[in-house]
Amino acid sequence: MTVDLDALLAILAMAVATIATRIGGLILIRYVTIGENQKRALEAIPPAVLMAVIAPTALVTGPPKRLLLPRRPLPQPGCRSWHPLPSG
């Protein structure tokens, strides 16, 4: 059995990116005051799903689409049908 060096490097790069994102979030959240509504919204979106949706789009698309990413509103409290990508 041989190990493909490109695949191994890709896996290691993804692991480093995941760990850096989690640690960076924990460090940055110390400086942010979160209200009750924001707390409920953040708890409703698992971070792994959010990154799985946003990261590929941000890395693959061009600048015009990248600028639209932050414009998707967060779900309102009690919303059960919100999806991070618009349908259509």
Residue pairs with C-beta under 8 A, 6 or more apart in sequence:
18 51
21 47
21 51
22 47
25 47
34 42
37 77
38 74
40 77
41 74
41 75
41 76
41 77
44 75
45 74
45 75
45 84
49 84
50 84
53 84
53 85
54 69
54 84
57 65
57 66
57 69
58 66
58 69
72 84
72 85
72 86
75 82
76 82
